[in-house]
């Protein structure tokens, strides 16, 4: 007699495979191999899917949850806890402006105002050309070179208002 449960599991895996790309699956499977149980790979799975799709949609939460044998609520709680997992679309480049006490003392507020004026957006918004999303970040780990900001993977330290135009031009 055929095993109905195995057939159902196989069909579910095929559905998941059609929602996660081959590259995403390969990368997530690699991360699963590095941890003691599937659920422990959730942060890396979120990062992988975000890297391929730009952000984590509700559908992405569901397929990651299915693949890691978690509930969507568990995956969403991780996704919403970490500020570098984006739960809504972001621009091509994400600007993280450090608002730690060191950066605050060294001119964070002036940088915030200048960036908001230049980009015509506030924190959490994306510029009209979809080029930049501006977000606060509680610490970029370079208090000795405050104020700091990060664009994508590029860290800028000892940032002044005068440097902003040159920095932003690098991302045209």
Secondary structure, DSSP 8 states (H G I E B T S, - for coil): ---HHHHHHHHHHHHHHHHS-HHHHHHHHHHHHTSSSGGGGHHHHHHHHHHHHSS--HHHHHHHHHHHT--HHHHHHHHHHSTTS-SS---SEEEEEE-SHHHHHTTHHHHHHHHHHHHT--TT-B-TTS-EEEEEES--S-GGG-S-EEETTEEE-S--GGGHHHHHHTT-
